[in-house]
Amino acid sequence: MFIQTADIDATDTQNWNGGEGFIPIGNSITNFSGSYNGQAHSINGLFINRPSANDQGIFGYLTGTVENVNLTNVNITGFDGVGALVGFSYVTTVSNCSSSGYVSGTENR
């Protein structure tokens, strides 16, 4: 289990990976199947800019549990399977989470 213990300022992610930003946790080969509890903390300013990539979000491909986390002021761009918290999920539990900001995808599965 992963437990968030404080609010996170992720605004610098706009400068990561040559302008592509944060690399999502989990993908279609190695998905995130664990448990994440944000303990009602926030993650502010998360940036992802991969307009030709699928499964974009803080959790790119989720088969686990995420709860009690608040995303604020996100800016996320992807191709297919795009979300602030989760890009793609399969047999998951997401509870007591919220997000605000900008999310854009090009395709729809």
Biopython code that builds the backbone (N, CA, C, O; Angstrom):
import numpy as np
from Bio.PDB.StructureBuilder import StructureBuilder

atoms = [
    (1, "MET", "N", (0.841, -1.176, 0.000)),
    (1, "MET", "CA", (0.000, 0.000, 0.000)),
    (1, "MET", "C", (0.892, 1.247, 0.000)),
    (1, "MET", "O", (1.898, 1.315, 0.706)),
    (2, "PHE", "N", (0.500, 2.209, -0.797)),
    (2, "PHE", "CA", (1.177, 3.496, -0.862)),
    (2, "PHE", "C", (0.285, 4.523, -0.174)),
    (2, "PHE", "O", (-0.914, 4.589, -0.443)),
    (3, "ILE", "N", (0.875, 5.330, 0.721)),
    (3, "ILE", "CA", (0.121, 6.315, 1.481)),
    (3, "ILE", "C", (0.745, 7.692, 1.283)),
    (3, "ILE", "O", (1.935, 7.892, 1.528)),
    (4, "GLN", "N", (-0.077, 8.637, 0.836)),
    (4, "GLN", "CA", (0.374, 10.019, 0.671)),
    (4, "GLN", "C", (0.294, 10.703, 2.024)),
    (4, "GLN", "O", (-0.742, 10.649, 2.687)),
    (5, "THR", "N", (1.378, 11.346, 2.440)),
    (5, "THR", "CA", (1.427, 11.916, 3.795)),
    (5, "THR", "C", (1.350, 13.441, 3.836)),
    (5, "THR", "O", (1.311, 14.028, 4.917)),
    (6, "ALA", "N", (1.327, 14.094, 2.655)),
    (6, "ALA", "CA", (1.251, 15.561, 2.612)),
    (6, "ALA", "C", (0.749, 15.991, 1.238)),
    (6, "ALA", "O", (0.723, 15.194, 0.301)),
    (7, "ASP", "N", (0.355, 17.245, 1.128)),
    (7, "ASP", "CA", (0.013, 17.800, -0.184)),
    (7, "ASP", "C", (1.271, 17.815, -1.046)),
    (7, "ASP", "O", (2.383, 17.956, -0.537)),
    (8, "ILE", "N", (1.082, 17.667, -2.364)),
    (8, "ILE", "CA", (2.202, 17.639, -3.303)),
    (8, "ILE", "C", (2.038, 18.769, -4.308)),
    (8, "ILE", "O", (0.984, 18.907, -4.929)),
    (9, "ASP", "N", (3.081, 19.577, -4.467)),
    (9, "ASP", "CA", (3.136, 20.610, -5.499)),
    (9, "ASP", "C", (3.834, 19.998, -6.708)),
    (9, "ASP", "O", (5.051, 19.814, -6.704)),
    (10, "ALA", "N", (3.052, 19.684, -7.745)),
    (10, "ALA", "CA", (3.591, 19.025, -8.937)),
    (10, "ALA", "C", (3.744, 19.998, -10.108)),
    (10, "ALA", "O", (3.869, 19.562, -11.252)),
    (11, "THR", "N", (3.738, 21.301, -9.845)),
    (11, "THR", "CA", (3.800, 22.278, -10.937)),
    (11, "THR", "C", (5.089, 22.177, -11.747)),
    (11, "THR", "O", (5.097, 22.530, -12.927)),
    (12, "ASP", "N", (6.169, 21.708, -11.149)),
    (12, "ASP", "CA", (7.425, 21.589, -11.892)),
    (12, "ASP", "C", (7.396, 20.459, -12.913)),
    (12, "ASP", "O", (8.295, 20.368, -13.748)),
    (13, "THR", "N", (6.379, 19.593, -12.866)),
    (13, "THR", "CA", (6.314, 18.498, -13.842)),
    (13, "THR", "C", (6.215, 19.024, -15.274)),
    (13, "THR", "O", (6.499, 18.283, -16.214)),
    (14, "GLN", "N", (5.824, 20.270, -15.460)),
    (14, "GLN", "CA", (5.782, 20.853, -16.806)),
    (14, "GLN", "C", (7.180, 20.942, -17.415)),
    (14, "GLN", "O", (7.310, 21.073, -18.632)),
    (15, "ASN", "N", (8.212, 20.875, -16.601)),
    (15, "ASN", "CA", (9.591, 20.957, -17.074)),
    (15, "ASN", "C", (10.267, 19.591, -17.202)),
    (15, "ASN", "O", (11.439, 19.522, -17.574)),
    (16, "TRP", "N", (9.572, 18.537, -16.911)),
    (16, "TRP", "CA", (10.153, 17.198, -16.917)),
    (16, "TRP", "C", (10.105, 16.551, -18.302)),
    (16, "TRP", "O", (9.229, 16.855, -19.111)),
    (17, "ASN", "N", (11.046, 15.667, -18.557)),
    (17, "ASN", "CA", (11.046, 14.787, -19.729)),
    (17, "ASN", "C", (10.867, 15.533, -21.046)),
    (17, "ASN", "O", (10.034, 15.169, -21.877)),
    (18, "GLY", "N", (11.661, 16.581, -21.219)),
    (18, "GLY", "CA", (11.644, 17.331, -22.473)),
    (18, "GLY", "C", (10.316, 17.971, -22.801)),
    (18, "GLY", "O", (9.975, 18.117, -23.975)),
    (19, "GLY", "N", (9.563, 18.354, -21.794)),
    (19, "GLY", "CA", (8.266, 19.006, -22.002)),
    (19, "GLY", "C", (7.096, 18.046, -22.018)),
    (19, "GLY", "O", (5.951, 18.485, -22.128)),
    (20, "GLU", "N", (7.348, 16.730, -21.911)),
    (20, "GLU", "CA", (6.251, 15.758, -21.867)),
    (20, "GLU", "C", (5.665, 15.614, -20.475)),
    (20, "GLU", "O", (4.575, 15.066, -20.316)),
    (21, "GLY", "N", (6.376, 16.101, -19.464)),
    (21, "GLY", "CA", (5.867, 16.077, -18.104)),
    (21, "GLY", "C", (5.991, 14.741, -17.404)),
    (21, "GLY", "O", (6.859, 13.924, -17.713)),
    (22, "PHE", "N", (5.106, 14.547, -16.461)),
    (22, "PHE", "CA", (5.076, 13.366, -15.604)),
    (22, "PHE", "C", (4.854, 12.101, -16.430)),
    (22, "PHE", "O", (4.053, 12.098, -17.364)),
    (23, "ILE", "N", (5.561, 11.032, -16.084)),
    (23, "ILE", "CA", (5.331, 9.725, -16.714)),
    (23, "ILE", "C", (4.297, 8.993, -15.872)),
    (23, "ILE", "O", (4.527, 8.760, -14.685)),
    (24, "PRO", "N", (3.158, 8.623, -16.463)),
    (24, "PRO", "CA", (2.106, 7.967, -15.692)),
    (24, "PRO", "C", (2.598, 6.708, -14.970)),
    (24, "PRO", "O", (3.498, 6.009, -15.438)),
    (25, "ILE", "N", (1.987, 6.450, -13.834)),
    (25, "ILE", "CA", (2.286, 5.251, -13.053)),
    (25, "ILE", "C", (1.475, 4.106, -13.652)),
    (25, "ILE", "O", (0.246, 4.118, -13.591)),
    (26, "GLY", "N", (2.145, 3.134, -14.222)),
    (26, "GLY", "CA", (1.479, 1.988, -14.835)),
    (26, "GLY", "C", (1.205, 2.193, -16.300)),
    (26, "GLY", "O", (0.874, 3.294, -16.741)),
    (27, "ASN", "N", (1.347, 1.110, -17.058)),
    (27, "ASN", "CA", (1.007, 1.098, -18.479)),
    (27, "ASN", "C", (0.393, -0.254, -18.818)),
    (27, "ASN", "O", (0.191, -1.073, -17.922)),
    (28, "SER", "N", (0.094, -0.505, -20.080)),
    (28, "SER", "CA", (-0.601, -1.735, -20.450)),
    (28, "SER", "C", (0.246, -2.987, -20.237)),
    (28, "SER", "O", (-0.294, -4.091, -20.184)),
    (29, "ILE", "N", (1.546, -2.835, -20.115)),
    (29, "ILE", "CA", (2.430, -3.981, -19.868)),
    (29, "ILE", "C", (2.651, -4.173, -18.375)),
    (29, "ILE", "O", (2.571, -5.293, -17.870)),
    (30, "THR", "N", (2.928, -3.088, -17.672)),
    (30, "THR", "CA", (3.149, -3.128, -16.227)),
    (30, "THR", "C", (2.161, -2.180, -15.572)),
    (30, "THR", "O", (2.482, -1.019, -15.315)),
    (31, "ASN", "N", (0.944, -2.678, -15.299)),
    (31, "ASN", "CA", (-0.075, -1.797, -14.740)),
    (31, "ASN", "C", (0.101, -1.642, -13.227)),
    (31, "ASN", "O", (0.762, -2.449, -12.574)),
    (32, "PHE", "N", (-0.509, -0.582, -12.689)),
    (32, "PHE", "CA", (-0.485, -0.373, -11.243)),
    (32, "PHE", "C", (-1.601, -1.205, -10.640)),
    (32, "PHE", "O", (-2.781, -0.934, -10.858)),
    (33, "SER", "N", (-1.217, -2.224, -9.878)),
    (33, "SER", "CA", (-2.203, -3.120, -9.286)),
    (33, "SER", "C", (-2.227, -3.025, -7.763)),
    (33, "SER", "O", (-2.837, -3.858, -7.092)),
    (34, "GLY", "N", (-1.571, -2.024, -7.232)),
    (34, "GLY", "CA", (-1.504, -1.859, -5.786)),
    (34, "GLY", "C", (-2.645, -1.029, -5.245)),
    (34, "GLY", "O", (-3.706, -0.910, -5.859)),
    (35, "SER", "N", (-2.402, -0.460, -4.083)),
    (35, "SER", "CA", (-3.381, 0.365, -3.401)),
    (35, "SER", "C", (-2.723, 1.698, -3.044)),
    (35, "SER", "O", (-1.624, 1.729, -2.490)),
    (36, "TYR", "N", (-3.413, 2.805, -3.371)),
    (36, "TYR", "CA", (-2.908, 4.151, -3.091)),
    (36, "TYR", "C", (-3.952, 4.893, -2.279)),
    (36, "TYR", "O", (-5.106, 4.995, -2.694)),
    (37, "ASN", "N", (-3.553, 5.413, -1.119)),
    (37, "ASN", "CA", (-4.447, 6.189, -0.273)),
    (37, "ASN", "C", (-3.866, 7.589, -0.114)),
    (37, "ASN", "O", (-2.810, 7.764, 0.494)),
    (38, "GLY", "N", (-4.559, 8.585, -0.663)),
    (38, "GLY", "CA", (-4.101, 9.962, -0.588)),
    (38, "GLY", "C", (-4.380, 10.637, 0.743)),
    (38, "GLY", "O", (-3.929, 11.760, 0.969)),
    (39, "GLN", "N", (-5.112, 9.979, 1.624)),
    (39, "GLN", "CA", (-5.448, 10.510, 2.950)),
    (39, "GLN", "C", (-6.002, 11.933, 2.908)),
    (39, "GLN", "O", (-5.706, 12.738, 3.791)),
    (40, "ALA", "N", (-6.801, 12.248, 1.889)),
    (40, "ALA", "CA", (-7.444, 13.545, 1.684)),
    (40, "ALA", "C", (-6.456, 14.663, 1.362)),
    (40, "ALA", "O", (-6.800, 15.840, 1.465)),
    (41, "HIS", "N", (-5.234, 14.308, 0.975)),
    (41, "HIS", "CA", (-4.258, 15.304, 0.533)),
    (41, "HIS", "C", (-4.479, 15.614, -0.941)),
    (41, "HIS", "O", (-5.231, 14.918, -1.624)),
    (42, "SER", "N", (-3.824, 16.655, -1.421)),
    (42, "SER", "CA", (-3.974, 17.055, -2.815)),
    (42, "SER", "C", (-2.648, 16.931, -3.564)),
    (42, "SER", "O", (-1.563, 16.930, -2.982)),
    (43, "ILE", "N", (-2.794, 16.828, -4.873)),
    (43, "ILE", "CA", (-1.669, 16.908, -5.809)),
    (43, "ILE", "C", (-2.032, 18.048, -6.750)),
    (43, "ILE", "O", (-3.018, 17.958, -7.481)),
    (44, "ASN", "N", (-1.250, 19.109, -6.737)),
    (44, "ASN", "CA", (-1.572, 20.310, -7.494)),
    (44, "ASN", "C", (-0.634, 20.501, -8.682)),
    (44, "ASN", "O", (0.583, 20.364, -8.553)),
    (45, "GLY", "N", (-1.217, 20.821, -9.846)),
    (45, "GLY", "CA", (-0.437, 21.239, -11.005)),
    (45, "GLY", "C", (0.212, 20.119, -11.798)),
    (45, "GLY", "O", (1.201, 20.363, -12.489)),
    (46, "LEU", "N", (-0.307, 18.904, -11.726)),
    (46, "LEU", "CA", (0.260, 17.795, -12.497)),
    (46, "LEU", "C", (0.163, 18.093, -13.989)),
    (46, "LEU", "O", (-0.888, 18.511, -14.473)),
    (47, "PHE", "N", (1.259, 17.879, -14.719)),
    (47, "PHE", "CA", (1.334, 18.179, -16.150)),
    (47, "PHE", "C", (1.778, 16.938, -16.912)),
    (47, "PHE", "O", (2.792, 16.322, -16.581)),
    (48, "ILE", "N", (1.003, 16.575, -17.942)),
    (48, "ILE", "CA", (1.353, 15.490, -18.862)),
    (48, "ILE", "C", (1.009, 15.983, -20.263)),
    (48, "ILE", "O", (-0.113, 16.428, -20.508)),
    (49, "ASN", "N", (1.980, 15.904, -21.192)),
    (49, "ASN", "CA", (1.749, 16.333, -22.570)),
    (49, "ASN", "C", (2.294, 15.269, -23.529)),
    (49, "ASN", "O", (3.430, 15.356, -23.994)),
    (50, "ARG", "N", (1.464, 14.272, -23.811)),
    (50, "ARG", "CA", (1.815, 13.191, -24.731)),
    (50, "ARG", "C", (0.632, 12.971, -25.680)),
    (50, "ARG", "O", (-0.097, 11.988, -25.542)),
    (51, "PRO", "N", (0.440, 13.873, -26.635)),
    (51, "PRO", "CA", (-0.757, 13.818, -27.475)),
    (51, "PRO", "C", (-0.874, 12.573, -28.352)),
    (51, "PRO", "O", (-1.954, 12.310, -28.881)),
    (52, "SER", "N", (0.186, 11.809, -28.521)),
    (52, "SER", "CA", (0.088, 10.592, -29.329)),
    (52, "SER", "C", (0.167, 9.320, -28.486)),
    (52, "SER", "O", (0.288, 8.226, -29.037)),
    (53, "ALA", "N", (0.103, 9.445, -27.160)),
    (53, "ALA", "CA", (0.228, 8.289, -26.268)),
    (53, "ALA", "C", (-1.100, 7.953, -25.585)),
    (53, "ALA", "O", (-1.859, 8.847, -25.210)),
    (54, "ASN", "N", (-1.366, 6.665, -25.431)),
    (54, "ASN", "CA", (-2.559, 6.184, -24.738)),
    (54, "ASN", "C", (-2.315, 6.097, -23.235)),
    (54, "ASN", "O", (-1.176, 6.122, -22.770)),
    (55, "ASP", "N", (-3.413, 5.995, -22.489)),
    (55, "ASP", "CA", (-3.389, 5.718, -21.055)),
    (55, "ASP", "C", (-2.585, 6.761, -20.284)),
    (55, "ASP", "O", (-1.565, 6.453, -19.669)),
    (56, "GLN", "N", (-3.062, 7.981, -20.331)),
    (56, "GLN", "CA", (-2.394, 9.099, -19.678)),
    (56, "GLN", "C", (-3.231, 9.623, -18.518)),
    (56, "GLN", "O", (-4.422, 9.891, -18.675)),
    (57, "GLY", "N", (-2.618, 9.765, -17.382)),
    (57, "GLY", "CA", (-3.197, 10.256, -16.139)),
    (57, "GLY", "C", (-2.164, 9.975, -15.069)),
    (57, "GLY", "O", (-1.140, 9.358, -15.362)),
    (58, "ILE", "N", (-2.390, 10.398, -13.854)),
    (58, "ILE", "CA", (-1.383, 10.079, -12.838)),
    (58, "ILE", "C", (-1.194, 8.564, -12.758)),
    (58, "ILE", "O", (-0.071, 8.087, -12.591)),
    (59, "PHE", "N", (-2.282, 7.809, -12.877)),
    (59, "PHE", "CA", (-2.209, 6.360, -13.048)),
    (59, "PHE", "C", (-2.601, 6.079, -14.496)),
    (59, "PHE", "O", (-3.761, 6.235, -14.878)),
    (60, "GLY", "N", (-1.623, 5.664, -15.291)),
    (60, "GLY", "CA", (-1.895, 5.434, -16.708)),
    (60, "GLY", "C", (-2.775, 4.228, -16.942)),
    (60, "GLY", "O", (-3.721, 4.287, -17.728)),
    (61, "TYR", "N", (-2.469, 3.130, -16.264)),
    (61, "TYR", "CA", (-3.224, 1.877, -16.416)),
    (61, "TYR", "C", (-3.380, 1.292, -15.025)),
    (61, "TYR", "O", (-2.404, 0.863, -14.409)),
    (62, "LEU", "N", (-4.603, 1.274, -14.535)),
    (62, "LEU", "CA", (-4.879, 0.906, -13.155)),
    (62, "LEU", "C", (-5.690, -0.380, -13.079)),
    (62, "LEU", "O", (-6.722, -0.515, -13.735)),
    (63, "THR", "N", (-5.211, -1.329, -12.268)),
    (63, "THR", "CA", (-5.983, -2.520, -11.930)),
    (63, "THR", "C", (-6.057, -2.678, -10.410)),
    (63, "THR", "O", (-6.346, -3.765, -9.910)),
    (64, "GLY", "N", (-5.799, -1.609, -9.689)),
    (64, "GLY", "CA", (-5.778, -1.643, -8.226)),
    (64, "GLY", "C", (-6.814, -0.725, -7.615)),
    (64, "GLY", "O", (-7.919, -0.576, -8.136)),
    (65, "THR", "N", (-6.444, -0.112, -6.504)),
    (65, "THR", "CA", (-7.342, 0.735, -5.728)),
    (65, "THR", "C", (-6.706, 2.102, -5.496)),
    (65, "THR", "O", (-5.531, 2.200, -5.139)),
    (66, "VAL", "N", (-7.494, 3.156, -5.703)),
    (66, "VAL", "CA", (-7.062, 4.521, -5.402)),
    (66, "VAL", "C", (-8.186, 5.182, -4.609)),
    (66, "VAL", "O", (-9.356, 5.110, -4.986)),
    (67, "GLU", "N", (-7.809, 5.828, -3.502)),
    (67, "GLU", "CA", (-8.827, 6.470, -2.683)),
    (67, "GLU", "C", (-8.287, 7.721, -2.003)),
    (67, "GLU", "O", (-7.087, 7.853, -1.762)),
    (68, "ASN", "N", (-9.202, 8.630, -1.702)),
    (68, "ASN", "CA", (-8.935, 9.804, -0.866)),
    (68, "ASN", "C", (-7.848, 10.729, -1.398)),
    (68, "ASN", "O", (-6.998, 11.184, -0.632)),
    (69, "VAL", "N", (-7.862, 11.012, -2.695)),
    (69, "VAL", "CA", (-6.879, 11.943, -3.256)),
    (69, "VAL", "C", (-7.602, 12.993, -4.092)),
    (69, "VAL", "O", (-8.599, 12.703, -4.753)),
    (70, "ASN", "N", (-7.084, 14.212, -4.051)),
    (70, "ASN", "CA", (-7.679, 15.330, -4.778)),
    (70, "ASN", "C", (-6.633, 15.924, -5.720)),
    (70, "ASN", "O", (-5.578, 16.374, -5.274)),
    (71, "LEU", "N", (-6.922, 15.926, -7.002)),
    (71, "LEU", "CA", (-6.047, 16.536, -7.998)),
    (71, "LEU", "C", (-6.603, 17.904, -8.339)),
    (71, "LEU", "O", (-7.795, 18.046, -8.615)),
    (72, "THR", "N", (-5.740, 18.916, -8.322)),
    (72, "THR", "CA", (-6.173, 20.271, -8.634)),
    (72, "THR", "C", (-5.275, 20.861, -9.715)),
    (72, "THR", "O", (-4.079, 20.575, -9.768)),
    (73, "ASN", "N", (-5.860, 21.680, -10.568)),
    (73, "ASN", "CA", (-5.130, 22.419, -11.605)),
    (73, "ASN", "C", (-4.295, 21.501, -12.512)),
    (73, "ASN", "O", (-3.162, 21.835, -12.859)),
    (74, "VAL", "N", (-4.854, 20.353, -12.890)),
    (74, "VAL", "CA", (-4.120, 19.450, -13.784)),
    (74, "VAL", "C", (-4.129, 19.995, -15.206)),
    (74, "VAL", "O", (-4.996, 20.789, -15.572)),
    (75, "ASN", "N", (-3.160, 19.564, -15.998)),
    (75, "ASN", "CA", (-3.095, 19.871, -17.429)),
    (75, "ASN", "C", (-2.584, 18.598, -18.100)),
    (75, "ASN", "O", (-1.382, 18.334, -18.115)),
    (76, "ILE", "N", (-3.512, 17.810, -18.657)),
    (76, "ILE", "CA", (-3.172, 16.485, -19.164)),
    (76, "ILE", "C", (-3.676, 16.333, -20.592)),
    (76, "ILE", "O", (-4.857, 16.532, -20.879)),
    (77, "THR", "N", (-2.749, 15.975, -21.485)),
    (77, "THR", "CA", (-3.073, 15.741, -22.887)),
    (77, "THR", "C", (-2.546, 14.374, -23.295)),
    (77, "THR", "O", (-1.392, 14.036, -23.035)),
    (78, "GLY", "N", (-3.404, 13.596, -23.934)),
    (78, "GLY", "CA", (-3.026, 12.279, -24.427)),
    (78, "GLY", "C", (-3.829, 11.945, -25.663)),
    (78, "GLY", "O", (-4.535, 12.797, -26.201)),
    (79, "PHE", "N", (-3.725, 10.714, -26.114)),
    (79, "PHE", "CA", (-4.423, 10.290, -27.332)),
    (79, "PHE", "C", (-5.724, 9.562, -26.982)),
    (79, "PHE", "O", (-6.811, 10.052, -27.287)),
    (80, "ASP", "N", (-5.614, 8.406, -26.348)),
    (80, "ASP", "CA", (-6.773, 7.579, -26.027)),
    (80, "ASP", "C", (-6.621, 7.071, -24.600)),
    (80, "ASP", "O", (-5.521, 6.690, -24.202)),
    (81, "GLY", "N", (-7.669, 7.058, -23.845)),
    (81, "GLY", "CA", (-7.596, 6.662, -22.459)),
    (81, "GLY", "C", (-6.907, 7.736, -21.648)),
    (81, "GLY", "O", (-5.804, 7.529, -21.144)),
    (82, "VAL", "N", (-7.551, 8.879, -21.521)),
    (82, "VAL", "CA", (-6.942, 10.036, -20.866)),
    (82, "VAL", "C", (-7.845, 10.511, -19.731)),
    (82, "VAL", "O", (-9.053, 10.664, -19.911)),
    (83, "GLY", "N", (-7.257, 10.741, -18.571)),
    (83, "GLY", "CA", (-7.998, 11.267, -17.432)),
    (83, "GLY", "C", (-7.040, 11.921, -16.463)),
    (83, "GLY", "O", (-5.828, 11.733, -16.567)),
    (84, "ALA", "N", (-7.553, 12.674, -15.539)),
    (84, "ALA", "CA", (-6.683, 13.303, -14.546)),
    (84, "ALA", "C", (-6.134, 12.252, -13.589)),
    (84, "ALA", "O", (-4.922, 12.170, -13.388)),
    (85, "LEU", "N", (-6.995, 11.467, -13.010)),
    (85, "LEU", "CA", (-6.577, 10.452, -12.047)),
    (85, "LEU", "C", (-6.178, 9.150, -12.743)),
    (85, "LEU", "O", (-5.128, 8.587, -12.437)),
    (86, "VAL", "N", (-6.992, 8.671, -13.665)),
    (86, "VAL", "CA", (-6.758, 7.375, -14.312)),
    (86, "VAL", "C", (-6.990, 7.495, -15.813)),
    (86, "VAL", "O", (-8.015, 8.014, -16.254)),
    (87, "GLY", "N", (-6.016, 7.005, -16.601)),
    (87, "GLY", "CA", (-6.190, 6.957, -18.044)),
    (87, "GLY", "C", (-7.036, 5.774, -18.464)),
    (87, "GLY", "O", (-7.993, 5.937, -19.220)),
    (88, "PHE", "N", (-6.700, 4.581, -17.985)),
    (88, "PHE", "CA", (-7.437, 3.355, -18.295)),
    (88, "PHE", "C", (-7.508, 2.510, -17.038)),
    (88, "PHE", "O", (-6.523, 2.380, -16.312)),
    (89, "SER", "N", (-8.676, 1.936, -16.781)),
    (89, "SER", "CA", (-8.812, 1.088, -15.598)),
    (89, "SER", "C", (-9.523, -0.212, -15.955)),
    (89, "SER", "O", (-10.346, -0.270, -16.869)),
    (90, "TYR", "N", (-9.179, -1.242, -15.206)),
    (90, "TYR", "CA", (-9.791, -2.554, -15.391)),
    (90, "TYR", "C", (-9.873, -3.216, -14.021)),
    (90, "TYR", "O", (-8.856, -3.399, -13.351)),
    (91, "VAL", "N", (-11.070, -3.568, -13.613)),
    (91, "VAL", "CA", (-11.323, -4.190, -12.320)),
    (91, "VAL", "C", (-10.659, -3.364, -11.208)),
    (91, "VAL", "O", (-9.728, -3.823, -10.546)),
    (92, "THR", "N", (-11.151, -2.158, -11.025)),
    (92, "THR", "CA", (-10.551, -1.227, -10.067)),
    (92, "THR", "C", (-11.580, -0.730, -9.065)),
    (92, "THR", "O", (-12.788, -0.905, -9.231)),
    (93, "THR", "N", (-11.059, -0.110, -8.027)),
    (93, "THR", "CA", (-11.885, 0.621, -7.078)),
    (93, "THR", "C", (-11.289, 2.014, -6.934)),
    (93, "THR", "O", (-10.128, 2.163, -6.554)),
    (94, "VAL", "N", (-12.082, 3.025, -7.237)),
    (94, "VAL", "CA", (-11.686, 4.417, -7.047)),
    (94, "VAL", "C", (-12.763, 5.047, -6.177)),
    (94, "VAL", "O", (-13.943, 5.029, -6.526)),
    (95, "SER", "N", (-12.352, 5.604, -5.042)),
    (95, "SER", "CA", (-13.356, 6.179, -4.144)),
    (95, "SER", "C", (-12.842, 7.445, -3.477)),
    (95, "SER", "O", (-11.657, 7.588, -3.178)),
    (96, "ASN", "N", (-13.781, 8.354, -3.258)),
    (96, "ASN", "CA", (-13.528, 9.612, -2.555)),
    (96, "ASN", "C", (-12.367, 10.398, -3.180)),
    (96, "ASN", "O", (-11.475, 10.868, -2.475)),
    (97, "CYS", "N", (-12.391, 10.532, -4.492)),
    (97, "CYS", "CA", (-11.358, 11.266, -5.236)),
    (97, "CYS", "C", (-12.016, 12.390, -6.027)),
    (97, "CYS", "O", (-13.200, 12.318, -6.356)),
    (98, "SER", "N", (-11.245, 13.421, -6.328)),
    (98, "SER", "CA", (-11.757, 14.512, -7.150)),
    (98, "SER", "C", (-10.634, 15.065, -8.012)),
    (98, "SER", "O", (-9.453, 14.854, -7.734)),
    (99, "SER", "N", (-11.026, 15.780, -9.069)),
    (99, "SER", "CA", (-10.024, 16.420, -9.919)),
    (99, "SER", "C", (-10.603, 17.680, -10.527)),
    (99, "SER", "O", (-11.814, 17.807, -10.707)),
    (100, "SER", "N", (-9.705, 18.616, -10.843)),
    (100, "SER", "CA", (-10.092, 19.833, -11.541)),
    (100, "SER", "C", (-8.935, 20.245, -12.435)),
    (100, "SER", "O", (-7.771, 19.984, -12.131)),
    (101, "GLY", "N", (-9.276, 20.890, -13.540)),
    (101, "GLY", "CA", (-8.270, 21.361, -14.463)),
    (101, "GLY", "C", (-8.627, 20.996, -15.887)),
    (101, "GLY", "O", (-9.805, 20.882, -16.227)),
    (102, "TYR", "N", (-7.609, 20.811, -16.727)),
    (102, "TYR", "CA", (-7.766, 20.585, -18.154)),
    (102, "TYR", "C", (-7.311, 19.173, -18.515)),
    (102, "TYR", "O", (-6.199, 18.764, -18.182)),
    (103, "VAL", "N", (-8.195, 18.424, -19.208)),
    (103, "VAL", "CA", (-7.863, 17.077, -19.706)),
    (103, "VAL", "C", (-8.342, 17.002, -21.147)),
    (103, "VAL", "O", (-9.478, 17.361, -21.457)),
    (104, "SER", "N", (-7.445, 16.522, -22.039)),
    (104, "SER", "CA", (-7.778, 16.438, -23.455)),
    (104, "SER", "C", (-7.271, 15.138, -24.050)),
    (104, "SER", "O", (-6.123, 14.749, -23.835)),
    (105, "GLY", "N", (-8.151, 14.459, -24.811)),
    (105, "GLY", "CA", (-7.782, 13.266, -25.546)),
    (105, "GLY", "C", (-8.316, 13.360, -26.954)),
    (105, "GLY", "O", (-9.272, 14.091, -27.215)),
    (106, "THR", "N", (-7.703, 12.623, -27.867)),
    (106, "THR", "CA", (-8.084, 12.692, -29.269)),
    (106, "THR", "C", (-9.022, 11.566, -29.689)),
    (106, "THR", "O", (-9.964, 11.805, -30.444)),
    (107, "GLU", "N", (-8.789, 10.364, -29.224)),
    (107, "GLU", "CA", (-9.559, 9.194, -29.611)),
    (107, "GLU", "C", (-10.466, 8.740, -28.489)),
    (107, "GLU", "O", (-10.385, 9.224, -27.361)),
    (108, "ASN", "N", (-11.339, 7.792, -28.827)),
    (108, "ASN", "CA", (-12.244, 7.191, -27.853)),
    (108, "ASN", "C", (-12.345, 5.703, -28.144)),
    (108, "ASN", "O", (-12.805, 5.309, -29.216)),
    (109, "ARG", "N", (-11.917, 4.871, -27.195)),
    (109, "ARG", "CA", (-11.989, 3.411, -27.390)),
    (109, "ARG", "C", (-13.394, 2.950, -27.454)),
    (109, "ARG", "O", (-13.645, 1.755, -27.614)),
]
sb = StructureBuilder()
sb.init_structure("model")
sb.init_model(0)
sb.init_chain("A")
sb.init_seg("    ")
for serial, (resi, resn, name, xyz) in enumerate(atoms, 1):
    if name == "N":
        sb.init_residue(resn, " ", resi, " ")
    sb.init_atom(name, np.array(xyz, "f"), 0.0, 1.0, " ", f" {name:<3s}", serial, name[0])
structure = sb.get_structure()
